[in-house]
Amino acid sequence: RLPQFLNSDSLQTHMAENDQQFQRFQNLGGGRNVFLSKQIEPSSVLETSPLFDGLKKELAWNKFSGPNFTESYCWPPAVGGHDVIAISHQGNDPLLYIPPVLTFLQLKSAYQALPNRTGVPLIVCPGWKKAQVVLDLLKTYGKAGRDLHPVLVILGENKKAASQVEIRGCEVVVTTPYSLLRLLEHNSWLLCRLCHLVLDEVEVLFSDTTEQVFTILDCYKKATAQAQGNPLHQIIAVGTQWNKHIPHLMKEFMNDPYIVITAMEEAAICGNVQQVVQPCRNSNKIAELLKILDFTHRNLQKVLVFTDSVNEVEMIHKALKSNSIVSLKKHKESKCNAKCVSERWRKMHIAGTPVVLVLTDDCLQPLEITDATCVIHFSFPSPAILGQRLQSMTDNFCTMREVWDSSADWEHTKAKSVILLTENSPCHAPRILDYLKRAEAEIPQGLYDLTARMLESEEEEKFSRPLCASLKAFGICKNRRACPDRHQINLSIDMAQNIPDEMIKTPEHVTILPLHIVHATNYWGRIVDKQRDQYTVLNEEMKNYFEVPRHRISVNTVEKSVFYGLREGALCHRVQVVDIPAKEEENPVCKVTIKYVDEGRTSQVNSDQLLQLPAQFQSLPPQAVEFIVCRVKPIDNEMEWNPQVTDHIHQKIKGKIHHAKVVHTLGRTAWVDPVIRVTSLASVKVCINEYNIRSEILSTGLGTDNPEHVAGIQKLCRHTEVSDPAENLEHFIKEDTAGLEKGSSPQDTSIQESSAGSCDTSGSSPCDTVAQTKEAEDSLLCLHKCCHPEIKWFQDNETVTVKVKIQSAADTKCEFSKEKVVFSACSGDKVYLADLVLQQSILAEKSTCVIKDTEAVIVLAKEKPGEWCKLLKNKNIHVSLDFEHWEEPEDESPFVVG
């Protein structure tokens, strides 16, 4: 019997005798809605919550702002020892379950039936990173009561490590599905003390590790069945999405669980709302709506038609009236108030009349409608709007008993949601597609096509972002949509010039010096010339130069992208400023972000620490090269290396010479395999291979083979015109890279037009091509010597502004014609050329070009005022939208990109 504390008034929960007597959906106003399987008295104030006093004080001390809406419903049944399922937009927050579990653990009397009178909560997380977050929170809030000794168990494939794990004395175990199964092979007795099983991010666990999770649940079920004395057993599952495996979890492993869902679109999946997608042309939406309403009228349905504008409400209402369909309407300009509309809604149905209400989304909340049987989305919904609309049918969601009953006839579900899909449906399509897949709806090909176009558009918007680190490190990115970086090659960024000579001279076998360890397989460092390393010579000269006090000249005005010197003790570095914060007038010294161009790392320093760097120390190109070790990845489908592996490799390789074979290159990035540390035994004049980095990672048990890695990188680069990286590197070295003038960018990201493949081969050449062979040869020579500058553009109704990034331009020339702009200039020892064939016509006589210090600003006068959907007729990788100045009109098609 649980202590009296657990039966106090704050924990009282009540369940009606049957689902018919209980209002499962509660609209609490302010957009707060909750779907419950049983009645719960929420605890919305921390001071009166059912947590123990010490924990309340600790939460307040840490400025905890909750309990939030979902926590107020989850905590009471969880503290009461009941099984709980919570689905919420905040369902990935461990504080949904940590405070109740900690409260329960303070009550030793709750575990009287256990052998040692202590119960162990087992928290299963989808990955090591989330498990570490949970452990940190347990340590923070566990201080409020007796010491629970929480432990994090992350086990690899090293069986010896599993047998050495010591969990005796700990009262909370945090782990992952794979690690737990490895642990149970050697410590099956853990299940005897297991009282609380928490499934964190349950939808991810069931999606990525279905078999492993059900194996764990089976083991837990067997252990509880064999337990003596009927001790407490509890399962808590929290997440952001409903999953098709949750009903099986409830039926087979839980005891009459409390279900709390505050994400209404997820409650609709749980309640088995039928989801239908009806393709139609935008011009034919009214006709399609009438077809749908014809069926619903014959079945006395209660229908809501949602749209996002007042004009569409009026248009639909008029169309229904002209087709003899009686309907109501409600929008913000309606004369009839919400109460009047609600009463008419109820009376029409009681009288046996089909009910149709056309409304805008902002009018739904005051109407408090929950008994609709069909929702028609005349305007395509966003995921957030979708949930608000579906909550209007909650009275007709299936009950939990119906959800559990596998023999139920789903052909006759009570609630239906119909989405009208047109060619103009907006950018929410990918997320709606994901939702419909989880709802197991029948999805038309049109939605797949629309989603593909939207994803392509999203990738285009990322074109100026860095190349995805996960894609480079492992050959794959698990979640491209959520990833902020691009997943395609941008030659103007990736194929940087000024590549170290050693990367070209011996493209296969190099000697590398890792200096900055990003993670276990990603490092920045230098390629070392065994004969005479140029950087070693330069660094020694730079060190001697700055040892003279008069040579240490501070910089008055720090500029972005400029080279400076930096002394750190006895060491001297070449650095580049990559970010300057807004200066405060009172304090001329500020923190600036710098990049060590010969090491690859970044840091922050005071601006007064930067020293003027003479030109002779800028002649050698930046030496930092990115190295990625191939064919190895984290175990258990993780996409980040466990810190244990990274720390081990960091201690082993940093600052030490290694021998490597380059298997692929892209700009300043080299994929290497193998990477070997060679040690010379001088006494016997023998060299031995001390270790292979890839083998060293595998030996930790936390890494596994990744045979598709190199093929994935080669496939990524195959879409570019440069098929052989070694050949491409030869082009770079032929460029004269002797001079990096003071004040210029240390990395010229422009590339040769021959490599970029951005020349117009259909008859229009960047250099004036004529029939004569001599001039044609001169044109080809010009083509190979010219670099294409980086260009960004934006527009207003009358003009297009084109910014050509070029430092200290000389011999500039800009020629305008009706559909073309040709810009050329010299900068340093390079010639830049941009031959731009425009998408629409301009007024050449009114167009201008102004040369500034760091760019040329070209203003094109449009022949016809209006929006241009893009600048050029053909895609050019060097040209992109200037999003800092871009103002997108509200009614613009979501598929229009620069």
N, C-alpha and C positions, 0 to 999 in steps of 0.2 A: 504494500500500500504506500503510495507516494505521500510525502509530508503534507501537513496542512497548508504550507506555503503555496503549494501547487494548486490548491483548491480555493485560493482567495478570490475576492470579487473581481480583481483585475484580470483574472484568468478565465472567468466563466465564459464558456462558449455554448451555444445552443443550436441544436439541429432539429428541424421540424420532423414530424413523423414521416412525411413523404415529400417528394420534390414538388408536388402540386401545391402544397401549403406554404412553400418557401419562395419568396421573391429573390431569385438567384442573382439578378442584375440590380445594382444600386447606382442611381445617378445622384451624386452628392453635390452637384453644382460646381461651377468654376472649371468645367472640363474634366473633373475627376469622376471616373467610373470604375466599378469593380464587379467582376463576375465571380461568385462564390458557390462552392458545392454545399456548404453549410453556413449557417448564420454565425458571424463572428462579431464581437464587440470590439471595435478597433481601439488601439491605445496610441493616440496621436501626440501625447505630451510625455517627454522623457521623464519628468519627475514622478508621474503616476504610472509609468510603464512597469511591466512585470519583471524587470531586471533587478538583480541584487544591488544594494546601495553603493557598494564600492565600485561597481562597473559604471553606474550612472555618473558618479563623480569623475571617473577616468574619461568617460566619453565627453563630459562637459569640459574637462581640462584640455582635451584635444580639440575643442571647438567643434564638436559634432553638432550638426544643425538639424538632425532628425529627431524622432523617426519620421522618414518620409511616408508618403501615402501607402506604398506597398509594405514597408516595414511595419506600419501600424496594424496591418491585418495579419502579417506573417508571425510576428513575435509572440502573440498570446498563445496560439495553438502549439508553436514550436517549444516554448517554455513549458507548456503543459505535457510535453512528451509525446504529442501526437505526430503521425506522419503528415508531411506537408509538401505540396507542390506549389511553387510560386513562379508565375510567368509575368514578366514586367519588362518595360524598356530599360529599367535599371537592374535587370536580373543578373547581370555579371558582377554586381557589387557584393563582396563577401559579407558585408555588414547586414545582409538579409538574414544570415544564419549564425554568425559568430557570437553576437551578444546572447541569444537564447541558449546556445550550446554552452557557453562559458557559465551562464547562470545555473544551468542544470548540473554542471560539473562541481559546483561549490557544495552541492547537497549530497554528502556521502551516504546518507540514509536511502537515497534513491537506488543504490547499488548493493543493498544488503544481500541479495541472492547470489552475487558473483563470488568466486572463490577468494579473491583478495579484496573484495568490497570496493573496487574501483573500476569504473567503466571507461572504455577507450573510444572516443569519437574518431572515426576515420574519414578524412576529407579527401575526396578524389577530384583532382583538377585535370583539365584537358592537356596541360603542358607544364614543363618545369618553371616557366616564367610566371604563370599564374599561381603555381604552388608556392613560389617564393614570396609573392605578394601576400598570400594568405598567411604564411608563416610569420611574416613581419607584423601583420595585424594581430595575430595571436600573441606575439611577444609584447606588443604595445598594450593591449587591453587585458592580457592575462595577468599583468602586474597588480590588477585591482583586487585579486583574491589570492588563494594559496597557489604556490608555484606548480604549474601543470607540466613543465618540461616538454613543450611541444618539439617535435622533431620532423625534419624534412627528409623523406626517403626518395632519392632519385637513383635508380640502379640501371646500369648498362648491361651488356651481354657478358660481362666478366663474372662468372659464377662464384669466383672466390670472394668478390666484393659483397655479393648477396649474403654469403654465410657469415660475414664479419659485421653486418649491421647490428647495432645494439639498441634495442628499443625497450628494454626492461626499465621500468621506472618512469617512462614517459606516459602521459595521459592523453595526448593528442598526436595523431600521426597524419601528416599531410603528404600526399603522393600523387602519382599518375596511374592510369590503368595498367600500362605495361610494367611499370616499376613495382606495383603492388603484386601482380601475378608472379614476378620474379622473386619477390620477398616471400610470398606464401609457399613457394617451393621449399624454403629453408626454415620458415617460421610460421607454420600452420596454426600454432597455438594462439597466435594473435587473435584469431576469430573467436576464441573462447571468451575474451574480454570485450569483444566488440559490441557496443550498445547503440552507438549513433553512426549511421552511414550517411554522409553528405555527398551529393552529386552536384558539383559546381559546374555551371554552364552546361546543363544537362543536354541541351540540343547539340552542342559540339561533341560531347562524349558519345551520344548515340549516333551521330553522323559519321564521326571519324573512327570510333573504336567500338562499334556495336557488339562484336563478338566478345571482346575483352570485358566490356561492362556487364553483359549478361552472365559471363563466367563468374565474375565477382559476385553478382547478385545471387547466383545459384549457390556459391560457397557460403554466402551470408545466410541464406535461407536454411541450408542444411545445419549450419552451426547453431542457429536460433532454435531449430527443431530439437536438437540434442541437448540444449541447455537445461540445467536443473534449477528448480526453484522459481521458474517463471520470471526471470529478470526483465527489466525494461529493454525494449528494442525499438529503435526509431529510424526512419529514413526521411531525409529532407532532400528534395530536388529543386534547384532553382535555375532559371535561365531566362533568355530574352525571347525565345520562340517555342511554340508548341511543336512536339515531334511525334511522328506516327507511332513510335515505340512507347510513348508514355502510357497509353491505356493498358498495355501489357504489363508495364511496371506496376501500375496501380492494382491490377487484377491479381497478379501472381505473387507480388512481393510486399505490398503495403496492406495496412489494416485500416480500412475506411478513412482514407486520407482527406485532409482539408485542402481544397484547391482554391488558390487565390490567383486570379488573372486580372491585371490592370491594363493590359494591352488588348484593346477590343478586337483588333484584327486577328489576334491569336485566339481569343475566345471564340471567334467565328469558326476557326479551323477545329477547335476542340468541340464546338457544338454542331459540327458537320453541316455548315451552311453550304449549299450547292453553289459552286462558282462557275459561271458561264461567260465565255468571251465571244461576242458576236461581231465578226468583221463586217464593215460596210464602208462605203465612200462617204466623205464628209458631207457631200451634197445630198446624200440619201438617208441621213440619220433620222429624220422625222418619219419617213416611210417605214424604216426598220423598227422604230419605236412603236408605231401603230400595230405592226404585226405582233410584237411581243404583248402589247396590251390587249389584243384581241383574244389571246389565249388566257391571260390572267383574268379577263372579265368573265369568261365562261366558267371560271373556277372560283369566283367571288374572292379574288385576292385583294389584299390591302397593299397598295403599291406606292412607293416613294420614288419620284424621278428627280435626281440631283443634277444640278448644273451650277456653273460658277459665275453666271452673270444675270443681271436683272432682265436684260433684253431677251436672253434665251428662255427665261421663265415665261415671259409674256408671249413669245413666239410659240412655245410648246403648248401653253394653255389655249391659245387661239386655234392651233391645229387640232387639238383634242375636241374643242367645242364644235369646230366645223365638221368633225367626224362623229358627232353625237355621243361623245364620251364625256360624262359628267366628271369634272375635276375641280380640285381646290388649288390655290396658288399662294405662295408666301415668299416674300423677299423684303428687303429693308425698306422699300418704298411703298409696301402694301398698306392700305388703309385699315384692313382687318388685323387686329392684334393676335398674338400667339394663343391666348386663351380661347378666343372665338374660333380660330382654326382647329384647335384641339377638340373642342366640343363638336364641331361639325364632322370631324374625322370619326369620332366615336359613334355619333348618331346615325351617320350614313351606313355604317357597317351593321349596326343593330337592326336597321330597317331592311337589311338584305340587299343593299345596294353596293356594287363594287366601289372601292375607294381609291382614288388616284390623287396624290398630292405632289405638285411640282414646286420645288423650292431651291433656294441657294443654301450653301453649307452653313452660312452664318446664322441661319434661322432655325437650325435643328435643335440646338440645346434648349431654348425656351419652350419648345413644343413638348418635350419630354415624352416622345413617342418611343415605345419599346415593343409594340405588337404588330409591326409591319411584317408581311410575309414575303415581300419581294422588293428589292432595291435595284433601280436601274440607274447606271452611271452614264448620263447623257454626256457629261464632261469627264474626261479621263482623270481618275483620282491619283493623288500622291499617296504613298503608304500611310502617312499620318491622317489624311482626309478619309482614306478608305476605312480606317478603324472607326472614325466618328460616324460614318454613314452606316456601317454594319451594326453598330450598337442599337440602332432603331429596330432591329429584329430579335433582340435578345430573348423576348418571351417565347419565341419559336425556335430557339436553339435546342438541340437534342439534350436530354438529361444525361447525367453521368451513367446511369444504369443502361440507357440506350447506347451510349458510347462503348461501354464494356461488352454489350451483347453482340457478339460477332455474327449472330444469325439475323440481326436486324435488317429490314428491307430498306436499303438506302435509296431505292428508286423513288420513294415518296417522302423525301425530306421536306420539312415544313417551311424552311427559309431558303430563299434563292437570291443570288447576287448576279446581275447581268452587266457586263462592261461592254460598251460600244467602242469598238476599236476602229479608228480611221487612219488615213495616211498622215493626218496632222496631230496624232496623239503625241504628247510631249515627252520630255526627257525622263519621266518616272518609269518608263517602260521596263528597263532592266530589273528594277526592284520589284515591280508588280509581277514580272515573269517569275522571279524567284519565289514570290509569295504563292502564286498560282500553282507552281510545281509542288510546293509543300502541301497545298490544299488538294493535290491530286486531281486538278481540273483538266479538262480536255483543252489543249492549247492549239490554236490555229497557227499555220505557218507564218501568217502575216505578223504575228507578235514576235516570233523568232527573228524575222527579217528586220523589223523595227528595232529590236534590241541590238542586233548586230550593227546596224547603222549608228545607233547611239553609242555603243562601246567604241566603235571606230572614231566617232567624233570626240569622245572623251580622251582617247589616246592622242588625237591630233592636238588637243589643248595641252597635253603634257609634253609636247615635242621639244620645248626648251628646258625641260627638267633633266636632272641627271639620270643616267641609265640605272634601272632598278638593281640594287645591290644584291638582292636574292637571286635574280636572274643571272647575274655574273658569277656569283659564288656557287650556285647549285644547278644552274641551267633551267630553273623553273621558278615561277612566282605563284604561290598558292591562291592568292586573292588579288588579281589584277585590278578589279574594280575599286577596292579599298586602298590599294597601293597608290601613293601620290606621285610616283616616278614613272617614267616612260618605259616601254617594253619594245621599242624599235630603235634602229640605229639612226642617229642624227650625225652625219659625217662632219658637219661644221663644229660639233662639240667633241665627238668621240675620236676623230682623227686629228689630234693636236699635232702641230709642227714642233720643231726644236726637240725631236726625240734624240736621246743620247746615242752617240756613235756606236757604242757597244751593242745596242739593241739591233743594229743593222748589220754590223760586220759579222757577227756570229749569231744568226737568228735562231739557231737550235740550242747550242750549248753556251751557257753563260755562268759567270760567277756573280752571285748576288749577296747583298748585305742588307738583311731586314732591319729596319730602324724604328718603325712605328707599327705595332701589332693591332690591327682592328679587331680581328677575332681569329679563331684557330686556323683558318685557311686563307685569310686576307691580310696582306701586309703591304706597307709602303717602305721603299728603301732605294738602294742604288745598284746599278750594274757596275762591277769593278773590273777595270782593265788590269790584267795580271802584269803586263809589261811596264806601262807607265800610266798610272791613273791620273787623268787630267784634274779631277776634282780635288784629289789629295794635294796636288801642286798648288791649285788655286786657293785652297783653304789655308795652306801654310803661308802663302803670300798675304792673304787677307788678315790672318792672325798677326803677322809681323807689322802690317800696316797700321792696324788699330791699337797696337801696343804703344804707339807714339801718341801722347795726349793731344797734340794739336790736330791730329787727323780725325779725332772723334768729334765731328761736327753734328750737333743735334739738328733735327728738322723742325723748322718753324711751322710750316703748313703741311700736314700729312694729306697725301692724295691717294685715292683708291686705285688699285692695280699697279702701283709703282713699286720698284725694287728699293729696299733699304737694307742697311746692315744692322745687326743686333749682337751685342756682346752679352754672354751669359757666363760669368766667371772667366775661365780661361778659354772658353769656346766662342767662336764667331760663326754667325749664320747669315745667309742671304734669305731675306723674307719679303713677302709681298702682302700688302694691305688688301684684305678682301671685304672689310666692313668697317665703316666709321659711323658711330652714333651721332645724333644731333648734339652739337656742343652747347655747353652752358656758358653764358657770357662771363660769369664770375670766375669760372675755372677753365683756363685754356688747355689744361692737360685732361685727356680723356682716355678711356680704355678702347683700344682698337683691336679688331680681330685680324690676326696675321696667319699666313701660311708659310711654313718652312719649305721653300721650293726645292730643296735638295734632300728632304726627308719625307715630305708628304703630310706631316701632321699640322694641325692648326692650334692656335692658342690665343690668349688675350694678354696684351701688354700695355703699359702706359705709353702714350704717344711720345713723351719726351725721352723714352729709351731708344727710339729709332735714330739711326745715324745715316748721314748721306753716304751713298755707295758709289765710289768712282766708277767710270765707264769700263776700266780694264777688268773689273770684277763682275761685269755683266755680260762679257763676251761669251762665256760658256753657258750653253742652254741649261735650264733647270734640270737637275739630275734625278728628281724623284720619279720612280716608276712603281706602279701598282702591280703586285704579284698575287695571283690566286692559284692555290694548290688544287689540282683537279681530282676528280673521281672519288671523292669522299664527302659524306654529308652526315648530319646528325641522325641518330637512330629514332625510331618511333614516329616518323613523319614530322618531326620538329623542323622548324625553318630557321632556328637560331641556335648557335652553339651554346652548350652549357658552359658557364664561367669556369668550371673545373678544367675543361679541356683547353679553353683559351689561356687560362693562367699557366697551365702546364707547358703549353707550346711557347708562351711568352718568355718564361724563365729559360727555356731551352735554346731558343734561336736568336733572341734580340742581340744585335751588335756582333753576330758571328758570321763568318764567311761560309756560304753554302754553294754547292754546285747544282745547277738546275738545267733541265732541258725544256725549252720553250715549245709548246705544242700549238699555240695560237696567240696572235696579238691583235689588239685593236687600239690604235693610238698609243697612249702611254700605259696601257694595261697588258700584262703578259700572263697567260695561263701556263703554268709550269707543272711538269710531272715527268720524272720524279724530282724531288728536292732533297739533296743528300749532304750531310755534314761529313766532310773528309778531314781526318786527323793524320798528321804526319808524325811518325815515330822516328825522330832524328837519329837515335842511337843505332837503329838497324836499317835506316834509310828505306823505310817502308811506309806507305800510306794505307790507311784503313777507312772503310765506311763506318762512321760512328753510329749514325741512325738515318733513317728515311722518314721525313716528316709525315707523310701519309700513313706509313706503318705505325709511327708513334701515336698518331691519332686513333687508329684502329685498335691499338693495344689498350687504350683506356676503357674500351667497351662502350663508349658513348658515341662512336662513329661507325658508319657502315659504308659499304661500297656504293658508288654512284656511277655506274657504267654509262649512263646516258648524258653525263655532264658535257663532255667535249662535243658530242654530236649536237646537243642543244645550242651550244655557243656557235658552232659552225652554221647551223640552220639560221640562227639569228643574223649572222653576218652575210649569209648567202643572198639576202634580199638587196644588198648593196651592189654597186657596180664593181667594187673591189673584191675579187674572189680569192686572191692569194695575198695574205697579209705581208709576206716577205717581199713580194714585188712592190707593194704599196709603200713599204718602209724605204725601199730604194729611191722612190720618187722624193720622199721627204729629205733624204740626205743630200740629194742633188741640189736642193735649194740652198742658196747662200744664207746661212744662219749666223753669220759672224757678228752682227751688231744688234745688241739690244740697247737702243738709245735710252738715256736717262729720261724718266718720265713716261716711257712707253710701257705697254702691257708686256709682261714677261712671257706670256704664252699667246702667240698669234693663233687663234683658233680657225683661221681661214685655211682652205685646202685648195689644191689644184683642180681646175675644172675637169680635167681628164679623169681624176679619181671620183669626183662627185657625181659625174654623169648628169650634170644639170644643164649641159649645153643643148641648144636647139639643133638637132641633127636633121631637121626636116627642110633645110634650105636656108635658114637664117643663122649666121654664125656670129659669135660675140665679136669677132674681128671681121672687117669688111672683106668678104670673099669675092674674088673676081675670077674670070675664066683663066687668066694667065697662070701658068704653073709656078712661076717665081713668086707671085703675090699669094698664091694659095699656100705655098710653103712658108712664106712669111706669116701668113695668118695662122697656120698650124703652130708655128713657133711661138707666136703671141699667145695662142690659146694655152700652151703648156706653161708659159711663164707667168700668166696672169692668175691672181688669186681673186676669189669671189668674196666681197665683204659681207659682214652680217648686217641684215636689214630688218627693221621693224616698222610697222605702219599702223595708222589709225585714221579715222575719217570723221567728217561731219556732213551735213546735207549738201554742202557746196564744194568741198575740197577733200583731197586725200593728202595726208602728211606722211612722207617716207623718210625715215632716219637711217642714214648709212653710217655705220660705226667705222670710223677710220681716224687714226691718230695723226695730227700734224700733216694734213693732206697738202700735196704740192702738185702742180701741173694738172689741176682739175679740169674736167670737161664734162658738160652735161647737155645732151642733145635731146630735144623733145620732138615727137611727132604725134599724130592723132592717136595711135594705139601703141606707142612704144616710147621707152625712156632708156637712153644709153648713158651710163655714168662711168667715168674712168678717172683715176688719180694715182699718184705715187705717194708712198709713205716709207721713209727709210730707204731700203734697197729693194722694195717690192712694188709691183704694179698691180693695182686692183681694178677689176672690170665687172660691171653689172649690166647685163643686157636684159631688160625687163619688158616682156610682151604683155600688155595690160589686158584685163578682162573686158573693160569698157573704154569708151573714147574720152579724150581730154581736149581742152583748149590749149594747144601748145604755146600760143603767144601770151597767154596769161599765167603760165606755169613758171615757177622760179626755183632757183637752187642757191642756198646760202651756206658757205663753208665756215665751220666753227672749229675750235681746238680739237675736239674729240669726235666730231661727226659732221656729216653734210646733211642739211635739212632741205629736202625737196618737197615743194608744195605743188600738187597737181590740181588744176582747176577742172572740175567735172563738166563735160559737155552738157549733160542733163542732170539736174539736181536729183538727189535720192540716195538710198543706201546701196553700196556695192556688197555683194555676198562674198567676194574675194578679190584680191588685188590682181593676180596674174591668171592668164589663160591656163598655163601648165604649172603644176606643183614645183616649187623650188625649195629645197631643204634649208637654204640660207635665209629665207624670208618667213617672218612670223608676225602675228598680231602683237601690237604694243598694248598689253592689258592694263598698263598704268593709266593710259588715256582713253581706253575703249569704253564707250557707253552703249550698252546693248539695249535697243528698244524693247518695250514690254511685249509687243505682239510679234517679235521676231521668231521665225521658225527655229526650233531647237537644233535643226540639222545644219544650219548655216555656220560655217567655220571660216577662219581666215585663210 
